[in-house]
Amino acid sequence: MNSKKIIIYQYDTLFNILNEIKEIFNFDIVKADKNNLEQLKSKLSDDYLIVSALKVNNLKNQLQIDKFPIKLNKLIELINLKFLKEKFNSQSEVFIKSYKLNLNSREMSKDDKIIDLTEREINLILFFKKVSKPVKINELQKEVWAYNSELETHTVETHIYRLRKKIKEKFNDENFIISSKKGYVIN
């Protein structure tokens, strides 16, 4: 079962063609109409694309195919490009408290102030956001560093210290990442 889904919306001919050759795709194909579209969307993750002949208002992740004839290779290329674009856009901005984190440019911003982040700093912030509870050093070693037995605990502490320092200097925020006996957490 693939994680990517193509929802063919009110386009029976296209669904029938793609369904016949579905084994060659790296996505699943689902047929939809006015009656079941919302129900389908509610069950899916963000990794879906709605393909239709006509533009449908208030639908995201939509690809309109209205130029005929179209070669199958071109159609697959359009679908894959749309998936890549959606993934890129979804990674563009992550909001954490009053900050905006841009994963593509590796920047964190607030009130027109920007700091550059390393990949490890981004991974730390995203992990803290995901768990939203205090995290001990050994869990950070395992989850962010993919735990290396030769990794010293000071490596984690040093990265957090440097990240906190960057945030304090640029945003005057001493409490973005706080530490307690239970571990580190985004405040």
SULBELQUI-V411803 format. One record per residue. RES is the residue in three letters. PSI is psi in degrees with one decimal (none if undefined). D_LAST is the distance of its C-alpha to the last C-alpha in whole Angstrom. Layout:
# SULBELQUI-V411803
RES,PSI,D_LAST / RES,PSI,D_LAST
This chain:
# SULBELQUI-V411803
MET,128.1,39 / ASN,153.9,37 / SER,-27.6,33 / LYS,137.3,34 / LYS,135.8,36 / ILE,119.1,39 / ILE,114.3,40 / ILE,109.5,43 / TYR,116.4,43 / GLN,49.3,47 / TYR,68.5,48 / ASP,-41.8,51 / THR,-47.1,53 / LEU,-42.4,50 / PHE,-46.9,48 / ASN,-41.6,52 / ILE,-50.9,52 / LEU,-34.6,49 / ASN,-33.5,49 / GLU,-30.2,52 / ILE,26.2,51 / LYS,-21.8,47 / GLU,-23.1,48 / ILE,-4.6,47 / PHE,157.6,44 / ASN,33.0,40 / PHE,159.3,39 / ASP,151.7,40 / ILE,129.8,42 / VAL,138.5,42 / LYS,137.3,44 / ALA,154.2,43 / ASP,-175.1,45 / LYS,-32.4,44 / ASN,-31.4,44 / ASN,2.7,41 / LEU,-50.3,39 / GLU,-39.8,36 / GLN,-42.4,36 / LEU,-47.9,36 / LYS,-37.4,33 / SER,-23.7,31 / LYS,-9.3,32 / LEU,156.0,31 / SER,-167.7,28 / ASP,-4.6,28 / ASP,61.0,30 / TYR,161.1,33 / LEU,131.4,36 / ILE,122.1,38 / VAL,128.4,42 / SER,165.8,44 / ALA,-32.9,47 / LEU,147.5,46 / LYS,131.8,43 / VAL,121.6,41 / ASN,151.4,39 / ASN,27.2,35 / LEU,128.6,35 / LYS,173.0,32 / ASN,52.3,33 / GLN,138.9,37 / LEU,120.8,40 / GLN,123.6,43 / ILE,103.7,46 / ASP,3.8,49 / LYS,121.7,51 / PHE,152.0,54 / PRO,161.9,55 / ILE,135.3,52 / LYS,146.7,53 / LEU,-42.4,51 / ASN,-39.7,49 / LYS,-41.3,48 / LEU,-46.9,46 / ILE,-40.6,44 / GLU,-44.7,43 / LEU,-41.8,42 / ILE,-48.4,40 / ASN,-39.7,39 / LEU,-40.0,38 / LYS,-41.7,36 / PHE,-44.9,34 / LEU,-42.5,33 / LYS,-43.6,32 / GLU,-40.7,30 / LYS,-44.5,28 / PHE,-47.2,28 / ASN,-37.2,27 / SER,-25.1,24 / GLN,-9.0,22 / SER,-43.8,23 / GLU,125.5,19 / VAL,129.9,16 / PHE,129.6,14 / ILE,110.7,10 / LYS,-125.2,8 / SER,14.8,11 / TYR,153.1,12 / LYS,125.7,15 / LEU,121.0,16 / ASN,109.8,19 / LEU,-28.3,20 / ASN,-40.8,24 / SER,-4.8,24 / ARG,50.8,21 / GLU,150.1,19 / MET,136.0,16 / SER,158.0,17 / LYS,129.4,16 / ASP,50.7,18 / ASP,12.8,21 / LYS,140.2,19 / ILE,139.8,19 / ILE,147.8,19 / ASP,141.8,20 / LEU,153.4,19 / THR,166.5,21 / GLU,-39.3,21 / ARG,-40.1,19 / GLU,-40.6,16 / ILE,-44.7,16 / ASN,-39.4,17 / LEU,-50.6,14 / ILE,-44.9,11 / LEU,-38.1,13 / PHE,-44.2,13 / PHE,-41.5,10 / LYS,-41.8,10 / LYS,-42.3,13 / VAL,-31.0,12 / SER,28.5,9 / LYS,160.9,10 / PRO,139.3,10 / VAL,127.8,12 / LYS,160.2,15 / ILE,-43.1,17 / ASN,-32.3,20 / GLU,-38.7,18 / LEU,-40.4,17 / GLN,-43.9,20 / LYS,-46.3,22 / GLU,-35.7,20 / VAL,-36.9,19 / TRP,0.2,22 / ALA,44.6,24 / TYR,116.8,25 / ASN,125.3,28 / SER,-21.1,29 / GLU,-3.9,30 / LEU,126.0,26 / GLU,148.1,25 / THR,-23.3,22 / HIS,-23.6,22 / THR,-47.7,22 / VAL,-49.2,18 / GLU,-39.3,17 / THR,-43.6,19 / HIS,-44.5,17 / ILE,-41.8,14 / TYR,-47.2,15 / ARG,-40.0,17 / LEU,-45.0,14 / ARG,-40.0,12 / LYS,-45.2,15 / LYS,-47.0,16 / ILE,-40.8,13 / LYS,-45.0,13 / GLU,-39.7,17 / LYS,-41.0,17 / PHE,-2.0,14 / ASN,41.4,14 / ASP,105.7,10 / GLU,-8.0,10 / ASN,19.6,6 / PHE,-48.9,5 / ILE,120.5,6 / ILE,156.8,6 / SER,148.9,9 / SER,-176.4,11 / LYS,-25.7,15 / LYS,-16.6,14 / GLY,-161.7,12 / TYR,147.7,9 / VAL,151.0,6 / ILE,129.4,4 / ASN,none,0
